[in-house]
Amino acid sequence: LTPVDKVKQYQQAFEKVKAATGTSTVEEVEALLVAAEEANFSLFNYVNELNGEIEKLEEQIAGVR
C-alpha cells in the first residue's frame, strides 16, 4: 500500500469508529477508551478479590469437613 492508501484506510477506519461510538474527534474516542480501560481494570481487581474470598471460603469449608 502507498502512504496515501494507508491514510485513506485510517480515515475510513476512524469514520467507522466515530459512527459506532457517536463521537466526532480523536479526543472523544481517546476519552472513551481511557474510561473503558479504567472500568475494565476495576472489574479485573474486583474479580481477583472475589477469587481470593472464594479460596478462603473453600479452605474454611475443607476445615469444617
Backbone as CSV, one residue per row, in Angstrom:
resi,resn,N_x,N_y,N_z,CA_x,CA_y,CA_z,C_x,C_y,C_z
1,LEU,0.826,-1.190,0.000,0.000,0.000,0.000,0.870,1.254,0.000
2,THR,0.413,2.236,-0.701,1.121,3.510,-0.716,0.760,4.282,0.543
3,PRO,1.556,5.270,0.898,1.215,6.092,2.071,-0.174,6.738,1.941
4,VAL,-0.537,7.139,0.740,-1.851,7.740,0.531,-2.952,6.717,0.801
5,ASP,-2.751,5.474,0.359,-3.728,4.414,0.608,-3.861,4.127,2.096
6,LYS,-2.731,4.146,2.797,-2.765,3.904,4.240,-3.559,4.999,4.946
7,VAL,-3.340,6.239,4.539,-4.072,7.347,5.143,-5.566,7.185,4.888
8,LYS,-5.926,6.792,3.678,-7.339,6.566,3.364,-7.923,5.459,4.228
9,GLN,-7.152,4.389,4.434,-7.621,3.290,5.289,-7.852,3.787,6.710
10,TYR,-6.902,4.576,7.233,-7.048,5.104,8.583,-8.263,6.013,8.678
11,GLN,-8.487,6.829,7.664,-9.639,7.722,7.676,-10.942,6.919,7.661
12,GLN,-10.988,5.880,6.840,-12.184,5.040,6.789,-12.411,4.334,8.122
13,ALA,-11.339,3.843,8.702,-11.455,3.171,9.997,-11.939,4.144,11.062
14,PHE,-11.413,5.359,11.044,-11.837,6.348,12.036,-13.297,6.724,11.833
15,GLU,-13.747,6.804,10.604,-15.154,7.089,10.341,-16.043,5.989,10.920
16,LYS,-15.603,4.737,10.810,-16.355,3.624,11.393,-16.389,3.726,12.917
17,VAL,-15.262,4.087,13.504,-15.192,4.240,14.961,-16.113,5.364,15.406
18,LYS,-16.057,6.482,14.697,-16.925,7.611,15.052,-18.395,7.222,14.958
19,ALA,-18.758,6.506,13.907,-20.156,6.093,13.739,-20.579,5.134,14.844
20,ALA,-19.703,4.227,15.214,-20.039,3.220,16.230,-20.114,3.811,17.628
21,THR,-19.311,4.852,17.884,-19.243,5.412,19.240,-20.022,6.703,19.401
22,GLY,-20.448,7.296,18.293,-21.153,8.561,18.373,-20.253,9.730,18.692
23,THR,-18.972,9.592,18.422,-18.011,10.654,18.689,-17.660,11.367,17.388
24,SER,-16.955,12.491,17.552,-16.575,13.226,16.346,-15.106,13.606,16.308
25,THR,-14.400,13.403,17.423,-12.979,13.766,17.452,-12.147,12.623,18.028
26,VAL,-10.870,12.693,17.748,-9.931,11.714,18.302,-9.921,11.813,19.827
27,GLU,-10.033,13.021,20.334,-10.012,13.223,21.785,-11.192,12.528,22.459
28,GLU,-12.362,12.586,21.814,-13.530,11.906,22.381,-13.345,10.391,22.364
29,VAL,-12.794,9.882,21.290,-12.525,8.440,21.204,-11.518,8.050,22.280
30,GLU,-10.490,8.865,22.449,-9.473,8.595,23.468,-10.095,8.575,24.856
31,ALA,-10.971,9.545,25.136,-11.619,9.599,26.446,-12.466,8.354,26.689
32,LEU,-13.178,7.901,25.657,-13.972,6.679,25.787,-13.087,5.473,26.058
33,LEU,-11.973,5.385,25.351,-11.065,4.252,25.541,-10.454,4.260,26.936
34,VAL,-10.066,5.429,27.417,-9.484,5.531,28.760,-10.522,5.136,29.808
35,ALA,-11.745,5.621,29.642,-12.808,5.275,30.596,-13.083,3.774,30.586
36,ALA,-13.110,3.185,29.401,-13.348,1.742,29.303,-12.206,0.961,29.936
37,GLU,-10.975,1.415,29.733,-9.819,0.735,30.323,-9.870,0.806,31.843
38,GLU,-10.249,1.967,32.376,-10.353,2.113,33.830,-11.446,1.204,34.393
39,ALA,-12.556,1.126,33.692,-13.648,0.256,34.144,-13.221,-1.207,34.093
40,ASN,-12.548,-1.597,33.026,-12.071,-2.978,32.908,-11.081,-3.314,34.010
41,PHE,-10.173,-2.390,34.312,-9.182,-2.637,35.360,-9.863,-2.767,36.717
42,SER,-10.865,-1.933,36.954,-11.610,-2.006,38.199,-12.320,-3.353,38.328
43,LEU,-12.944,-3.798,37.246,-13.610,-5.104,37.260,-12.610,-6.246,37.440
44,PHE,-11.449,-6.134,36.817,-10.395,-7.138,36.968,-9.987,-7.256,38.437
45,ASN,-9.788,-6.116,39.082,-9.410,-6.128,40.500,-10.516,-6.734,41.362
46,TYR,-11.765,-6.408,41.033,-12.897,-6.951,41.781,-12.965,-8.467,41.645
47,VAL,-12.767,-8.976,40.442,-12.772,-10.423,40.211,-11.651,-11.088,41.009
48,ASN,-10.479,-10.466,41.028,-9.375,-11.026,41.811,-9.715,-11.073,43.296
49,GLU,-10.364,-10.024,43.807,-10.781,-10.020,45.211,-11.775,-11.150,45.479
50,LEU,-12.743,-11.306,44.587,-13.731,-12.367,44.752,-13.077,-13.744,44.715
51,ASN,-12.121,-13.935,43.822,-11.409,-15.213,43.759,-10.659,-15.479,45.059
52,GLY,-10.072,-14.444,45.628,-9.391,-14.597,46.915,-10.361,-15.003,48.013
53,GLU,-11.533,-14.377,48.015,-12.549,-14.735,49.011,-13.027,-16.169,48.815
54,ILE,-13.193,-16.572,47.571,-13.619,-17.947,47.280,-12.596,-18.937,47.817
55,GLU,-11.327,-18.659,47.592,-10.276,-19.559,48.080,-10.325,-19.673,49.598
56,LYS,-10.505,-18.543,50.292,-10.582,-18.576,51.751,-11.795,-19.382,52.218
57,LEU,-12.920,-19.170,51.565,-14.127,-19.909,51.955,-13.977,-21.399,51.679
58,GLU,-13.336,-21.752,50.571,-13.112,-23.170,50.277,-12.201,-23.800,51.325
59,GLU,-11.206,-23.049,51.786,-10.329,-23.556,52.842,-11.110,-23.748,54.139
60,GLN,-11.999,-22.805,54.452,-12.811,-22.917,55.665,-13.746,-24.121,55.568
61,ILE,-14.323,-24.323,54.414,-15.226,-25.471,54.213,-14.435,-26.770,54.392
62,ALA,-13.254,-26.821,53.811,-12.427,-28.034,53.954,-12.076,-28.258,55.415
63,GLY,-11.821,-27.201,56.161,-11.502,-27.319,57.578,-12.674,-27.830,58.394
64,VAL,-13.854,-27.425,58.029,-15.061,-27.871,58.743,-15.327,-29.338,58.476
65,ARG,-15.041,-29.775,57.268,-15.290,-31.176,56.912,-14.298,-32.037,57.648
